[in-house]
Amino acid sequence: MATTLSRTPITTSSTPKVGFDIFRFENGKIAEHWDTIESILPEDKRLNVNGKFGF
């Protein structure tokens, strides 16, 4: 398994987003892929100090 975490601007929205990908490899090739893209709330709207995915 391999994971990637990236904070990439999405041009279709003014809200910052964060993405998380998980890959499962089999015989050196990607066998499965899961992902999520979530909005990053402003600090005053967050329910905890960590934010989503640490952002």
Summary of the structure (lengths in Angstrom):
residues: 55
radius of gyration: 14.0
end to end distance: 23.0
largest distance: 46.1
contacts: 102
relative contact order: 0.27
helix: 11%
strand: 47%
